[in-house]
Amino acid sequence: MKSRVSIGFGITFVVVGLAVSRVSWVAPAAADDTVAAATAVALTAVGGEGGSYTYIGANKCKKCHLPEHKSWAKLKHATALEALQPDQATEKKAKASLDPKKDYSKDATCVACHSVGFGKPSGYAIPDAADEKAVKESKELAGVGCEACHGPGSEYSKLHEEIMKSKRKYKQDEMYAAGMNKMDEKVCLTCHNEKSPTIDKTAKFDFAKKKDENTHEHTPPKQRE
């Protein structure tokens, strides 16, 4: 597992995916003021310049980040959407004065923090139960997956592949420029806040503790400067 290359992780689940592209090698930036130029060249090569970022799903991420994906899959974030279904997480729902028998997986307020990209064009959409194709496709973004924290991976996954192929060094700012979120407490507080009915409002969110306990295995990026 240590031989695998992980690019650009902060906390959760991401793990970024492998996308097919043809790029030329981009030389490592010699100084900080040249990082932006190097990133622009790489993103242009993979089609990311000026484009919008879209969600690709955790299954594409695991192609390059299998240890992270395996460890994430064992945690509650991976099955967060299932917890909204009837007779799931009953004790926690009852404690929060929620009806354990009710199906909250169709409630937009709840789904927003139990899925990836809900409400956005390429994000999770509540499927029609009678539409088998829609139900199958929705599973790709069900639960709090990689991109719920790291951001939509359409472009930084391509940059990740270019870096792996060229074996060049890179700076984290390159990943941010390609749409990856900077992992800090603000990302977590998007959902872990006082608006959540199951959050202990008397306890301060401990980012330093939570990022290591409830996310995924962290493999040090070998090529990051």
N, C-alpha and C positions, 0 to 999 in steps of 0.2 A: 504493500500500500504506500510506503514511503517514496516509492519511485514515481508515483503519479504527481503531476504538476497541478497545483491549485492556483488560480489567479484571482486576486482581488476580493478576498473574503473579509468581512467584518464580523457579523454575527450570523444570523440564521441562514438556514437552509440554502443559501445559494451557493451556491453552486451555480456555475454558468454552463451553458450547453455548447455542443459542437455544431457549427453550421458550415455548410459547404461554400467555399469561396476560393477564388484564384487571386492571390496577392503576390506582390514582390516584397522582398525583404526590406525592412525599414531599419536603418542604422539606429542604435541606441543614442539617446540624446546625450550630448557631451556636457551640457550645462542646463540649469533649470529654465533659462529663457528660451531654450530650443525644444522643450518638451511639447509645447503646444503645436509647433510646426510638424514635429514627427507624428503626433497623434492625428493631425489633420490629414496627413498623407495616408496613414493606415486606414482611417475611416473612409476616405474617398475610395480607396481600393476595395473596401468591403461593402460599399454602398451606403455608408452611414451619414455622410455629410448632409446636413440640413434635413434629414428624414425624421419621421416620427418613430417613437419606440413602441414596439408591440410585445405582448406576452407570448412566450414559447412553451411554457410548461416544464415541470420538474423532471419529467422523463427524458427530456433532451439535455437537461443539465447533468443528469447522472452519468452520461456517456464519458464525461471528463472528471466528474467528481463523485465517484461511486462510494467512497468511504463516508463522505458527508451525507449523501443521499440515504445510505443504509442507516446511519445513526439518526437522522431526522425522521425517517419512516417509523421509528420505534417510539417517538414522542407524541404528545398531545396535539401539537401544532398540525401534524400530518392528518389527523382525523378530526380536526376542529369542526368541519361542516357536519360530520356524522353526529357530533354532540348536540346539534340542534334538533335532531329527529326525536320523535316521541319515545319515551321510556329510555332515553340516553342521558347520562350525567344527571340522574334524577335527584341525588342528594344536593348537588350544587344548585340546581334550579329551584328546588324547594326552599333552600336557604335564602335565595334571592327573591322569593315570593313569585316565582315563575311556575307555570303549570307544566309538570313533567309529562303530561299526556298530550300536550299541544305540539304541533309540528312548526318549529321556528325556522326550518330550513327554507321556507318560502317568504319569510319576513325580511324585507330588504334591509332594515336597520341592523338586524343580527348578521345577515349574510355578508354584509360589507366587511366585517372583521373576522369572518370565518372562511374566507375564500381569497383568491388572487385577482386583483383588478376589477372587482365588481363595480358596475356602473360605467366602465370605460369601454370603448369600442372593441378592443381585443381581449377584454377581461372576462371573468366568469359571468355567465348569464344563467338565471334560474330556468332550467329546462321544463318543457311540457312533458309530463310523465308518460304521455302516449307517443311521444316522438323518440323512438329508440336511438336514432342517430344523435339527436341533441343531448340525450341523457349520457351517451357514451362519450361524446366530446366534452361535456361539462366536467367529467372526472379529471381531465388534465389540469384544471385550475381549481379543483375543490380542495378545501383545507387551506391552512396558512403555509403555502409552499414557498419555494426559494424567492420568487420574484415579489412576493408580498412585502418582503423586507429589502431585498437588493435592487428592486426596480425591474421594469420590463427588459428582458434580455436579448431582444432581437439584434441589437448592434454590438453590445459588449461581448456577446457570445462569439460573434465573427472576429472581433479584435482578439479575443482569447485564442481562437484557433490560429490566427496569424502569428501571434507571439509564440505559441507552441511549435508551429512549423519552423519558424526562423530561429528559435532558441535564443532570441535576443533578450536583453534586460528591458524592463519597463518600469514606469513610475505609476503609482496608483492614480494620479491625476488623469492618465490616459483612459482608465476605466470609467472614471467619473464623467469625462467628456463624451463617452459613448453611452451614457444613460444609467450607469450604475449609481445607486444611492450611496452616500457617505454614511456609514453605519455609526449612529450615535443614539443617544437616548430619545431624541425627537422622533425617530422612526418608530420605536416601540410605543411611545406615548400616543401615537395616532389611534391606537386601539386600547392600550392599557392605561385608561384614564377614568375619571369619575363618571363618565357617561355609561360605562359598562355596568350592567346590573350585578355582575358577579365579582367585581373588583372590591377589595377591602379599601374603602375610602379613607380609612384612618392610617393606612400604611403607605409610606413613600415608595415609589417604584425604584428598586435597587438594580440599576442597569448593569453595574459591574458583576453582580451575582447572577442575574438572569441570563446574560449573554453567554455564559458558560454552562449553565444548568439546563436550559430549556430550548436549545437551538439545534446544534449538530456538532459533530467532530470537526476540529479545526486543523487543517493540514497547512503548515507554513509554506507560503508561496516561494518557491526556489528562485524564480527569475525576477522577483520584485526588488527594486533597489531601495 
